[in-house]
Amino acid sequence: MLPMPSAPAHVVNVPVNQIREITQAAWATPDSIVLSIGEPAFPVARHVLEAAMAALDRDDTDYTPNAGIAPVRAAFAEHFSRRSGVEDDPSRVFVVAGAQQGLHLALSTLIGAGDEVLLPDPGYPTFTMTVGLLGGVPVPYPLVPHHGFQPRIEDLRRLVSARTRVLMLNSPSNPLGSVFGSDLTRDLVRFAHENDLWIISDECYEAFTYDVPHISPARFDAGGPEAVPEATEARVITSLTLSKTYGLTGLRIGALVTPPGMEPLLNNVMEATVSCVSAPSQYAGLAALTGPQDYVHTALEHYRANRDAATAVLDALGIGYLDARGAFYLWADLSYATGGDVRAWTRAFLADRGVALAPGTAFGAMGEGWVRIALCGRTDELIEGLSRLPAPQRT
């Protein structure tokens, strides 16, 4: 038997996704409480399911244009314009197989071997994984507790180099639940233009903020209503998804909202990756975007209530956390218990107490000692799971 061909270093060195690691261990553990993964707990709205089934019933299963069906692109454009305040043309919307494929598509058009991408640390792990798979160099910028886990322009200035091509932004943040304000967002867009960088703005959780607005960086880009003077041409690519907003995680549908001029490149790269998103998923997405929005309103209030219930448990135990202003996660400080290895601690906590939490190191080195708690499941399980956490020793 011939030996297995060796994989290239940029593939071998892609880090393990520790979220999946602990979640799969939890799924294999009977009666475990899984607070480690962001899977919405509500059933998908019936009108969305019926739209997908209707597409199957009429055998609408052929190829679609690379960028998606025209009505779906128009619906995404209208949705983005309404939420961001940025007028957008459907011709610049690309329907993608979920935000992850959109991230891969965007980076595939922007970076080559050895190019650097500035990524948040803590940040979603596939940011780093995707950059590495494309032969790029992930450069983490630190998000620290004493600055509310918000980006600092001085850190970005220290890290940018002649090889830097992209600044990755994520607000509302997964895993942090933090939300960028208007002034910070404007400063980040200005920094990108001053340094000739593209911005990929991951706005997967834009529908879920608590008492603060969601601010899209596109507002301050060229063509936006508050464009910074440095923005002589558009440089922001916005990533949207229906996975979280409407609970369509398995249908794999999202969109990239792109600057003018990128359409030919994206069409070619889309053809070389997935060709197009399945037609039934696109029709489900169209129904979600244009139909009743009860699901979104119900989910938002459930996540808010779960956030409040979770923080009440942590407060009673004396456990510190970052005040979640968006998304559906809570970022909690377990450094007093984890012994400097939160990844190992979460595995032991699952084995001993039957609760799965995502280790902070899944999101970067700055996450050591912290855990991410998913707030999107049942309230009773959330309260029970968190009540099993060890309290800090009182002095």
Residue, then its C-alpha position, 0 to 999 in steps of 0.5 A: m500500500l502506498p503511503m498517504p501523501s503528505a499534506p502541505a504545512h499550511v493545511v497541517n498547521v490549521p489549529v483544532n477548533q476547540i468549540r467543536e472538540i468540547t461540544q462533540a465530547a458533550w454530545a457523547t456524554p449522556d445527560s450533559i448540558v451543552l452551553s458550548i455551541g451557538e445553536p438557536a433552540f427555536p423551531v424554524a418559522r413555518h413559512v420559511l420551511e414551506a418556501a423551501m418545500a415548495a421549491l422542492d415540490r416544483d423541482d426548483t433544484d437546478y443551478t442558479p447564477n453564481a451570485g444567487i437568485a435576483p429576488v434573494r439578492a434584492a432582499f438581502a440588499e434591502h435588509f442591509s440598507r434598512r439595518s445599516g443605513v447604507e443604500d446598496d445595489p443588489s448587483r453587489v450582493f453575493v448569496v453564499a453558503g453561510a457566513q463561513q463560505g462567505l469568509h472564505l470567498a472574501l479572503s480568497t479574493l483579497i490575500g495571497a501566500g504570505d499576506e497578513v490579516l489582522l484578526p481579533d484575539p479573542g475572535y471566532p476561530t475560523f478567522t484564523m483557520t481560513v487565513g491559514l488555509l489560504g496561505g496567509v498569515p494571521v496576525p492577532y490584535p489583542l482585546v483586553p479586559h481593562h479596555g472592555f475587550q474592544p480594539r485599540i487603534e494603537d495596537l493595530r498601528r503596532l501590528v500593521s506592516a507592508r504585508t498587511r492586506v485585511l482588517m477583520l472586524n466582528s461586532p456584535s462579537n462572538p465570543l465576547g458579546s461586545v458591540f462597537g460604538s459609533d466613534l470606535t467604528r469610525d476610527l477603525v474604518r479611518f485606520a483601514h483607509e490610512n493603511d490601504l487595508w480592506i475590511i471584512s466586517d462579520e455582522c452575523y449577530e447584527a439582529f441581536t443587540y441589547d439597548v445599544p445600536h448595531i453600527s456597520p462599518a459600511r456607514f463610514d466607508a466611501g458611499g456611506p452616509e457618514a463616510v470618513p474623508e480618507a475613504t476615497e474608494a469603498r473598502v468594506i466587505t460585509s458578511l451577513t448570515l441567516s443562520k443566527t437571525y432566523g435559526l437556519t444554521g443547517l440551510r447554509i445561506g448568507a450574503l456578502v455585501t461588496p464594494p463596486g468592482m469586485e463582481p467579476l472576481l467574486n463570480n470566478v471564485m464562487e464558481a471555483t468553490v461551490s458554484c452557487v447556493s442550493a435553490p431551496s435554501q435561497y427560497a427559504g432565505l427569501a421567505a425569512l427576509t421578506g416574511p413575518q419577523d416574529y421569530v427574530h423578535t421572540a429570539l431577541e427577547h429570549y436571549r435577553a432574558n437568558r443573559d439576565a438569568a445567567t448574569a444573576v447566577l454568576d453574580a450570586l456565585g461571585i464570578g466576573y464576566l463581560d457585560a454582553r451587549g449583543a450576540f447570544y454569548l456571555w464571556a466569563d472569567l474562570s481564571y481562579a479555577t482553571g489553573g492556567d489551562v482552560r482547555a483542559w479545565t473545560r474537559a474536566f468540568l464536563a466529565d465531573r459536572g456534565v456541563a460543556l462550556a467553550p474554552g476561551t483559548a478556542f478564540g485565541a491566546m487572550g482567552e486563557g482563563w475565560v469561557r464562552i457561555a451560549l445563551c441560546g438554549r433552554t433557560d432551565e438548562l442554562i441556570e442549572g449548568l451555571s449553578r454547577l460552576p465553582a465559586p471563587q474562594r472568598t478571602 
